[in-house]
Amino acid sequence: MKTNRIILIVLAALLMTGFASCNKWLDITSDNEVLEKDAFTSSKGFRNALTGVYRQIAGDGLWGQELTWGAMSAFVYEYNSSFTINAYKQVISATSNNPDYFQIDVIQPTFRNIWGTAYTAIANLNNLIQAVEDSKVDDYESPFERDVILGEAYGLRGLLHFTLAQLFVQAPVVDGEDIPAIPYVEVYPNLQPYFSTLKDVLDNSARDLEEAQKRLYEFDVNEGFGKAHYYSSGVDIIDADNYFFKSWGAYNTDGIPRDKRAGGFFANRGYRLNWWGATALLARLYSYRRDFTNAEKYADAILNEWVAANRFHLLATPTAASDVTTIDGKRRPESLMALWNQDETTIYNNATSNLSMNQLQSNLKYLFTGEESTDFRYNSLFNQTTKYYRVWYCPKETKSSDVETYSTPMLPVIELPEIYCIKAECQAKAGDVAGALATVKAIRDARGCATALKATDYDSFLKVLVDEVQRDGLMRGWVWPFLKKLDWPELFYGQSSRRWAVPAGWWVFPIPDTETAYR
């Protein structure tokens, strides 16, 4: 990989004078540059460097656009091909007559941006990990701080490498894991990293996410969530939404409240890589590898230990469904890990401002045939006149203050419905088709669906599951990698037939030409 791809750590716009509010802790505005040696002389410097990485990956090159409502949504035909961003439109339009549709000039900057942003963030994480590993426990303001910083850094490194493998390498279901993949970079600086096999990339990603789990458990599960309480009529009602996003937890150490210790670093754990997010990502990773035993183990850790205790829950049919301006299209309580970008509305509006139908399928009803009047994913989240879909901000509509404050800047990375779907596939693979249908039914019950689903074996169940994934994952970014792991041959196409044959090579983005010298 060339030197200009993995660059020296840059701390421009990363330093913070303090967390002005828990809800805007990622809204960094400073343009000051500092020398690396000054940045890493205190735990505050470590925290700021980590926050800077979060800001990088929340930008439009990754989860601020391409990995959510951008390329990931466009390339599973969630948008009307006549009304989408030009780069995506050109690819979709070229597939019928150009076998090199991913090589056309207009889409190349998208792939370079994904690749370059991810590896720059990885370089910064490696520099941070090395600095923190060399530090001492007594250098920190809180006894949990060092482990939380390291846990998040290792977890983000695993997430980024895994995500790149999902995008730029053939899925294991096709050719196995003993194939050339991408560099797994663990040292800073590394100016000439060599490409690893897919097996090594996935092994190392799992190792880093497991390291995150181990280091984050004590604070997230025991000290943070375990000691956070909000009582109403004598009942402890702390759940993921309250604790993760609204800072209702009352973490104290030595009488110092959470938002006064370490500059508010421990607040709003849902907007960062936390223990639950690391666990969910491990379920995703092992499902991608088709390791159903481990995928189910990590899915069960969320469903059996946390959902069953009502700490996490699916967002049921909104009580205010008749007033779409109050609905949270991000379905915030379902997020297990998210990022934060205070400028996300601007990014989305700038990208879509010249699109008269705001990118969505004009015939979305065919995806919900028979349940158009009951499924809130259609009748409440889809504006049939404007073609807006209520996940990302719609400029001509207003929202409730709760949604505006906590959800509009949120970028979901992994969510509870995906865990249900991973669990369901594991059940079906083991022969428990009835159990798999019941797991999917839990999602559908929350969405207002009444039609009973039918399947007799694993293959027929997969068709049911894929239909549900395409409904629940609309504009959320996880449909493309979920279908890729299955090497799924067709997509909903906005027509009554509901099918589009996936062309050869559709599930693998081309690695930028400048990055293949050492492969």
C-alpha positions in Angstrom: 0.0 0.0 0.0 1.4 3.4 -0.9 2.5 5.9 1.6 -0.2 8.4 0.7 -2.8 5.9 1.7 -1.8 5.2 5.3 -0.7 8.5 6.5 0.8 9.9 9.7 -1.8 10.6 12.4 -3.4 14.0 11.8 -5.0 15.7 14.8 -6.5 18.7 12.9 -10.0 19.3 14.1 -9.7 16.6 16.8 -8.8 18.5 19.9 -11.6 19.4 22.2 -11.7 21.9 25.0 -14.3 19.8 26.7 -17.5 18.0 26.1 -20.0 20.9 25.9 -22.9 18.5 26.3 -23.2 14.7 26.5 -25.5 14.7 23.4 -23.0 16.6 21.3 -19.7 15.1 22.4 -18.8 14.2 18.8 -19.5 17.7 17.5 -15.9 18.8 17.3 -15.2 22.2 15.8 -11.6 23.0 16.7 -9.3 23.4 13.7 -6.2 23.6 15.8 -3.3 21.3 15.0 -1.0 19.9 17.7 2.1 17.9 17.6 1.6 14.2 18.3 4.1 14.3 21.2 1.9 16.9 22.9 -1.3 15.1 22.2 -0.3 11.9 23.9 1.0 13.4 27.2 -2.2 13.0 29.0 -5.3 10.8 29.1 -7.2 13.8 27.6 -5.0 13.5 24.5 -5.8 9.8 24.2 -9.5 10.5 24.5 -9.3 13.3 21.9 -7.4 11.0 19.5 -10.0 8.3 19.8 -12.8 10.8 19.3 -11.1 12.0 16.2 -11.2 8.5 14.8 -14.9 8.4 15.5 -15.3 11.6 13.6 -13.4 10.2 10.6 -15.5 7.1 10.3 -18.7 9.1 10.8 -18.0 11.1 7.7 -19.5 10.7 4.3 -16.8 8.2 3.2 -18.0 5.6 5.6 -21.0 5.5 7.9 -22.1 9.1 7.3 -23.1 8.1 3.7 -21.6 5.2 1.8 -22.1 2.5 4.4 -25.6 3.5 5.3 -27.9 5.4 2.9 -25.3 5.7 0.1 -23.6 2.9 -1.9 -24.8 0.2 0.5 -28.4 1.2 -0.1 -28.1 2.1 -3.8 -26.5 -1.3 -4.7 -29.4 -3.3 -3.3 -31.8 -1.3 -5.5 -33.4 0.6 -2.6 -33.5 3.6 -4.9 -35.3 4.3 -8.1 -32.6 4.3 -10.7 -33.9 7.4 -12.3 -33.8 9.4 -9.1 -30.6 8.7 -7.3 -27.1 10.2 -7.0 -25.3 10.2 -10.3 -22.5 7.9 -9.4 -24.9 5.2 -8.2 -27.2 5.8 -11.1 -24.4 5.3 -13.6 -23.5 2.0 -12.1 -27.1 0.7 -11.9 -27.8 1.8 -15.5 -24.6 0.2 -16.8 -25.1 -3.3 -15.4 -27.2 -4.5 -18.4 -24.5 -3.7 -21.0 -21.2 -3.2 -19.3 -19.5 -6.1 -17.4 -17.1 -3.6 -15.9 -19.8 -1.4 -14.3 -17.8 -1.0 -11.1 -14.8 0.3 -13.1 -16.6 3.3 -14.6 -14.9 6.6 -13.7 -17.8 8.1 -11.8 -17.8 5.5 -9.1 -14.1 5.1 -8.6 -13.9 8.1 -6.1 -16.5 6.3 -3.9 -14.3 3.1 -3.6 -11.1 5.1 -3.1 -12.8 7.2 -0.4 -14.1 4.1 1.5 -10.7 2.4 1.3 -8.6 5.5 2.1 -10.8 6.8 5.0 -10.8 3.3 6.6 -7.1 2.8 6.4 -6.3 6.3 7.6 -8.6 5.6 10.6 -6.8 2.3 11.2 -3.4 4.0 11.1 -4.6 6.5 13.7 -6.0 3.6 15.9 -2.7 1.7 15.7 -0.8 4.8 16.8 -3.2 5.3 19.6 -3.1 1.7 20.7 0.7 1.7 20.9 0.7 4.9 22.9 -2.0 3.7 25.4 -0.3 0.3 25.8 2.9 2.1 26.8 1.1 4.3 29.3 0.4 3.6 33.0 -2.9 3.1 34.8 -2.2 6.1 37.1 -2.0 8.4 34.1 -5.8 8.4 33.9 -8.6 10.2 35.6 -10.7 7.1 36.1 -9.8 3.5 36.9 -11.9 2.4 33.8 -10.5 4.9 31.3 -7.5 3.0 30.0 -9.4 -0.2 29.3 -12.3 1.6 27.7 -10.0 3.5 25.4 -8.1 0.4 24.4 -11.3 -1.7 24.1 -12.9 0.8 21.8 -9.7 1.2 19.7 -9.2 -2.6 19.3 -12.9 -3.0 18.5 -12.9 -0.2 15.9 -9.8 -1.7 14.3 -11.5 -5.1 14.0 -14.7 -3.5 12.7 -12.9 -1.5 10.0 -10.9 -4.4 8.7 -13.9 -6.7 8.7 -16.0 -4.1 6.9 -13.3 -3.7 4.2 -13.2 -7.4 3.8 -17.0 -7.5 3.4 -16.8 -4.9 0.7 -13.7 -5.7 -1.3 -13.3 -9.5 -1.0 -15.4 -12.4 -2.2 -17.6 -13.9 0.6 -16.4 -17.1 2.2 -19.5 -18.9 1.0 -18.2 -18.6 -2.6 -14.5 -19.5 -2.5 -13.7 -20.2 1.2 -11.3 -18.2 3.2 -7.9 -19.2 1.7 -7.9 -16.4 -0.8 -6.0 -13.1 -1.0 -7.9 -10.3 0.7 -6.7 -7.0 2.2 -3.9 -5.9 4.4 -4.5 -6.3 8.2 -2.5 -3.5 9.6 -1.6 -3.6 13.3 1.6 -1.5 13.5 2.1 2.2 13.2 3.6 3.4 11.0 3.4 0.6 8.4 4.3 2.0 5.0 4.2 -1.2 3.0 1.7 -3.6 4.5 1.1 -6.8 2.5 -2.2 -8.4 1.7 -3.4 -11.1 4.1 -5.7 -14.1 3.3 -9.4 -13.7 4.1 -9.0 -16.2 6.9 -6.3 -14.1 8.5 -8.3 -10.9 8.2 -11.4 -12.5 9.7 -9.4 -14.3 12.5 -7.7 -11.0 13.4 -11.0 -9.0 13.3 -12.6 -11.6 15.6 -9.5 -11.4 17.9 -9.7 -7.5 18.1 -13.5 -7.6 18.7 -13.0 -10.2 21.5 -10.3 -8.0 23.0 -12.8 -5.1 22.9 -15.4 -7.3 24.6 -13.0 -8.3 27.4 -11.8 -4.7 28.1 -15.3 -3.1 27.9 -17.2 -5.6 30.1 -16.2 -4.3 33.5 -17.3 -0.7 32.8 -20.2 -1.2 30.4 -21.9 -4.2 32.0 -21.0 -4.0 35.7 -20.0 -0.4 36.5 -22.0 1.5 33.9 -25.2 -0.3 33.2 -25.1 -2.3 36.4 -25.1 0.8 38.6 -27.3 3.1 36.4 -30.8 3.5 37.8 -33.9 5.5 36.9 -37.0 4.7 39.0 -40.6 5.4 38.1 -43.2 4.3 40.7 -40.6 2.1 42.3 -39.7 0.3 39.1 -36.2 0.4 37.6 -36.8 1.4 34.0 -33.2 1.9 32.7 -33.1 0.4 29.3 -30.8 0.7 26.2 -32.5 3.9 25.0 -32.3 5.7 28.3 -28.8 4.5 29.2 -27.2 4.5 25.7 -28.5 7.7 24.3 -30.2 9.9 26.9 -27.5 9.7 29.7 -30.0 8.7 32.4 -27.4 6.4 34.0 -25.9 7.7 37.3 -22.4 6.4 37.1 -20.3 7.7 40.0 -16.8 7.1 41.3 -15.6 8.6 44.5 -18.7 10.8 44.4 -17.9 12.3 41.0 -20.7 11.9 38.5 -20.0 10.4 35.1 -20.3 13.6 33.1 -17.8 15.4 35.4 -15.2 12.6 35.2 -12.9 12.3 32.2 -14.7 15.1 30.4 -18.0 13.2 29.9 -16.1 10.4 28.2 -18.3 7.7 29.7 -21.6 9.1 28.7 -23.8 8.1 25.7 -22.3 4.6 25.2 -24.7 3.9 22.4 -22.9 6.3 20.1 -19.7 4.4 20.5 -18.3 0.9 20.3 -19.5 -0.6 23.5 -19.7 -4.2 24.9 -23.0 -4.9 23.3 -21.9 -3.6 19.9 -18.7 -5.7 20.1 -20.8 -8.8 20.9 -23.3 -8.1 18.1 -20.4 -7.5 15.6 -19.0 -10.9 16.5 -22.4 -12.4 15.7 -22.3 -10.6 12.4 -18.7 -11.7 11.7 -19.2 -15.4 12.5 -22.5 -15.4 10.5 -20.5 -14.0 7.6 -18.0 -16.8 7.9 -20.9 -19.3 8.0 -19.8 -20.4 11.5 -23.3 -21.0 12.8 -22.2 -22.2 16.2 -20.3 -19.1 17.1 -22.8 -16.8 15.4 -25.6 -18.2 17.5 -23.5 -18.0 20.6 -23.0 -14.2 20.3 -26.6 -13.6 19.1 -27.9 -15.4 22.1 -25.7 -13.3 24.4 -27.8 -10.3 23.2 -31.2 -12.0 22.9 -31.2 -14.3 25.9 -29.4 -12.1 28.4 -30.6 -8.6 27.4 -33.7 -8.6 25.2 -35.3 -11.3 27.4 -34.7 -8.9 30.4 -36.4 -6.1 28.4 -33.2 -4.0 28.5 -33.3 -3.9 24.7 -36.4 -4.1 22.6 -37.7 -3.8 19.1 -39.6 -0.6 18.3 -43.2 -1.5 18.1 -45.8 0.2 15.8 -45.7 3.9 16.8 -48.6 5.1 18.8 -48.4 8.3 16.8 -48.4 6.6 13.4 -50.9 9.1 12.1 -48.4 11.9 12.7 -45.3 10.9 10.8 -43.3 13.9 12.0 -43.0 12.3 15.4 -41.8 8.9 14.3 -38.2 8.0 14.9 -37.2 6.5 11.5 -33.8 5.6 13.0 -35.6 3.3 15.5 -33.1 4.4 18.1 -33.9 1.8 20.8 -32.8 -1.0 18.4 -29.3 0.3 17.9 -26.5 -1.7 19.5 -23.8 0.5 18.2 -24.0 3.8 16.4 -21.9 6.7 15.5 -22.6 10.4 15.7 -22.4 13.2 13.1 -24.0 16.5 14.0 -23.7 17.5 10.3 -25.5 14.5 9.0 -28.6 16.4 7.9 -26.4 18.7 5.8 -24.5 15.8 4.2 -27.8 14.1 3.3 -29.5 17.2 2.0 -26.5 18.3 0.0 -26.3 14.9 -1.7 -30.0 14.7 -2.5 -31.2 18.3 -2.9 -31.4 18.0 -6.7 -33.3 14.7 -6.7 -37.1 15.3 -7.1 -38.0 12.0 -5.5 -35.2 11.7 -3.0 -33.8 8.4 -4.2 -36.5 6.0 -3.1 -38.4 3.3 -5.0 -41.6 4.7 -6.5 -43.1 1.2 -6.3 -42.1 0.3 -2.8 -45.5 -1.1 -2.1 -44.5 -4.3 -4.0 -42.0 -5.0 -1.2 -44.9 -5.0 1.3 -47.6 -6.6 -0.8 -50.6 -7.6 1.4 -49.4 -5.6 4.4 -49.3 -2.0 3.0 -51.9 -0.9 5.5 -50.5 -2.5 8.7 -46.7 -2.6 8.3 -45.4 0.7 9.8 -42.2 0.4 7.8 -44.4 1.2 4.8 -47.5 3.1 5.9 -45.7 5.3 8.4 -42.1 5.6 7.3 -42.8 6.0 3.6 -44.2 9.2 2.2 -46.1 8.0 -0.9 -46.3 11.5 -2.3 -42.8 12.7 -2.0 -41.1 9.3 -2.0 -39.2 10.2 1.1 -38.4 7.4 3.5 -38.2 8.4 7.2 -34.8 7.2 8.2 -32.6 10.2 7.3 -33.7 13.7 7.6 -36.4 14.9 5.2 -36.0 18.7 4.6 -39.7 19.5 4.1 -40.9 17.8 7.2 -40.4 18.5 10.9 -39.6 16.1 13.7 -40.3 15.8 17.4 -37.6 17.4 19.7 -36.8 13.9 21.0 -36.0 12.6 17.5 -34.2 15.8 16.5 -32.0 15.7 19.6 -31.1 12.0 19.9 -31.7 10.4 16.5 -31.1 12.8 13.7 -27.3 12.8 14.1 -27.2 9.1 14.8 -25.6 6.7 12.3 -26.6 3.1 13.1 -23.7 0.5 12.7 -25.4 -2.6 13.9 -29.0 -3.0 15.2 -31.1 -5.5 17.0 -33.2 -6.7 14.0 -30.0 -8.0 12.3 -29.3 -10.1 15.4 -32.8 -11.6 15.2 -32.1 -12.5 11.6 -28.7 -14.0 12.4 -30.3 -16.1 15.1 -33.2 -17.2 12.8 -30.8 -18.4 10.1 -28.9 -20.4 12.7 -32.1 -22.1 13.9 -33.1 -22.9 10.3 -29.7 -24.3 9.5 -30.0 -26.6 12.5 -33.4 -27.8 11.3 -35.6 -25.8 13.6 -37.6 -24.0 10.9 -40.5 -23.4 13.2 -38.2 -21.7 15.7 -36.7 -19.7 12.9 -40.1 -18.5 11.7 -41.0 -17.6 15.3 -37.8 -15.5 15.6 -38.6 -13.6 12.4 -42.2 -13.2 13.6 -41.0 -11.2 16.6 -39.7 -8.6 14.2 -42.9 -8.6 12.2 -45.1 -8.4 15.2 -43.3 -5.2 16.3 -43.8 -3.8 12.8 -47.6 -4.5 12.7 -47.6 -7.4 10.3 -50.3 -10.0 10.6 -49.7 -12.4 7.7 -48.3 -15.8 8.8 -45.0 -16.8 7.2 -44.4 -20.4 5.9 -41.3 -22.4 5.2 -40.6 -26.1 5.2 -36.8 -26.3 5.1 -33.7 -24.2 5.2 -33.8 -23.1 1.5 -37.4 -22.0 1.6 -36.8 -20.2 4.9 -34.0 -18.2 3.4 -36.4 -16.7 0.9 -38.6 -15.6 3.7 -35.7 -14.3 5.6 -34.3 -12.3 2.7 -37.7 -10.7 2.1 -37.8 -9.6 5.7 -34.2 -8.3 5.6 -34.9 -6.2 2.6 -38.0 -4.6 4.4 -36.3 -4.0 7.7 -33.0 -2.8 6.4 -34.3 -0.2 4.0 -31.7 2.7 3.8 -29.9 1.3 6.9 -26.9 -0.2 5.1 -26.9 -3.8 6.4 -28.9 -5.4 3.6 -26.0 -5.5 1.1 -23.5 -7.4 3.3 -26.2 -9.6 4.7 -27.2 -10.8 1.2 -23.6 -11.0 0.1 -22.8 -13.5 2.7 -25.5 -15.7 1.2 -24.3 -15.0 -2.4 -27.9 -14.2 -3.0 -28.8 -14.2 -6.7 -31.6 -11.6 -6.9 -32.9 -8.4 -5.4 -36.2 -6.5 -5.1 -36.4 -4.3 -8.1 -39.5 -2.0 -7.5 -41.7 -4.1 -9.7 -44.6 -6.4 -9.1 -42.3 -9.4 -9.9 -40.0 -8.0 -7.1 -36.9 -9.6 -8.5 -33.7 -8.5 -10.3 -31.0 -10.9 -11.2 -27.7 -9.9 -9.6 -25.0 -9.7 -12.3 -21.6 -11.4 -12.0 -19.2 -9.6 -9.6 -22.0 -7.6 -8.0 -21.0 -8.5 -4.5 -17.3 -7.4 -4.7 -16.1 -3.9 -5.0 -12.8 -3.4 -6.9 -9.8 -2.6 -4.7 -8.5 0.8 -5.9 -5.7 0.3 -8.5 -3.2 2.3 -6.4 -3.5 -0.2 -3.6 -2.7 -3.5 -5.4 1.1 -3.1 -5.8 1.9 -5.4 -2.9 -0.8 -8.0 -3.4 
